Amino acid sequence: MKFELKIAQERLRQARYSFNLAVAATTVSFLISILGGGLLLSNKASEGSIATAAGLFSSVGFVKLAKDANDRLDKLMSELDD
C-alpha cells in the first residue's frame, strides 16, 4: 500500500509539472500570436503570418499536453478508488 501511495504521489507531481508547463507555454504562444497579429496589421504580412501561424500551431500542442496531464489525474483517481 505504501508503494502504491508513492507511485500515486509521483504521478500527481508529474501531472502538476505538465500542467504548469502547458500554461506557461500557452501564454508564450498567445503572446507570439498577438505579436504576429500586430505585424500583420502593420503591413509586414510575411513576418506576421509566420509568427501567427507559429503561435497558433504551438498552442494546439500545449493544449494537448494539458489534456494529457488531466487524463493522467483522472486515471489516477479511478485507480485509487479501486
C-alpha positions as CSV (number, residue, x, y, z in Angstrom):
1,M,0.0,0.0,0.0
2,K,2.8,2.4,0.9
3,F,4.5,1.8,-2.5
4,E,1.2,2.5,-4.3
5,L,0.9,5.8,-2.5
6,K,4.4,6.8,-3.6
7,I,3.5,5.9,-7.2
8,A,0.3,8.0,-6.9
9,Q,2.2,10.9,-5.5
10,E,4.8,10.8,-8.3
11,R,2.1,10.7,-10.9
12,L,0.4,13.7,-9.3
13,R,3.7,15.6,-9.2
14,Q,4.3,14.9,-12.9
15,A,0.8,15.9,-13.8
16,R,1.3,19.2,-11.9
17,Y,4.6,19.9,-13.8
18,S,3.0,19.1,-17.1
19,F,0.0,21.4,-16.4
20,N,2.3,24.2,-15.3
21,L,4.5,23.8,-18.4
22,A,1.4,23.8,-20.6
23,V,0.1,27.0,-19.0
24,A,3.4,28.8,-19.4
25,A,3.8,27.6,-23.0
26,T,0.3,28.6,-23.9
27,T,0.9,32.1,-22.5
28,V,4.1,32.4,-24.6
29,S,2.2,31.1,-27.6
30,F,-0.6,33.6,-27.0
31,L,2.0,36.4,-26.9
32,I,3.6,35.2,-30.2
33,S,0.1,35.2,-31.8
34,I,-0.5,38.8,-30.6
35,L,2.8,39.8,-32.0
36,G,2.0,38.2,-35.3
37,G,-1.3,40.0,-35.4
38,G,0.4,43.3,-34.8
39,L,2.9,42.6,-37.6
40,L,0.0,41.7,-39.9
41,L,-1.7,45.0,-39.1
42,S,1.5,47.0,-39.7
43,N,1.7,45.6,-43.3
44,K,4.5,43.2,-42.6
45,A,2.4,40.3,-43.9
46,S,5.1,37.6,-44.3
47,E,6.6,38.1,-40.8
48,G,3.1,38.4,-39.2
49,S,1.7,35.3,-40.9
50,I,4.7,33.2,-39.8
51,A,4.5,34.5,-36.2
52,T,0.7,34.0,-36.0
53,A,0.9,30.5,-37.5
54,A,3.7,29.5,-35.2
55,G,1.8,30.8,-32.2
56,L,-1.4,29.0,-33.1
57,F,0.3,25.8,-34.1
58,S,2.2,25.6,-30.8
59,S,-0.8,26.4,-28.7
60,V,-2.6,23.3,-30.1
61,G,0.3,21.1,-28.9
62,F,0.3,22.7,-25.4
63,V,-3.4,22.2,-25.0
64,K,-2.9,18.5,-25.8
65,L,-0.2,18.4,-23.2
66,A,-2.5,19.9,-20.5
67,K,-5.3,17.5,-21.6
68,D,-2.9,14.5,-21.2
69,A,-2.0,15.7,-17.7
70,N,-5.6,15.9,-16.8
71,D,-6.3,12.5,-18.2
72,R,-3.5,11.1,-16.0
73,L,-5.1,12.6,-13.0
74,D,-8.4,11.1,-13.9
75,K,-6.8,7.7,-14.3
76,L,-5.0,8.1,-11.0
77,M,-8.3,8.9,-9.2
78,S,-10.0,5.9,-10.7
79,E,-7.1,3.6,-9.7
80,L,-7.2,4.9,-6.2
81,D,-11.0,4.3,-6.0
82,D,-10.4,0.7,-6.9
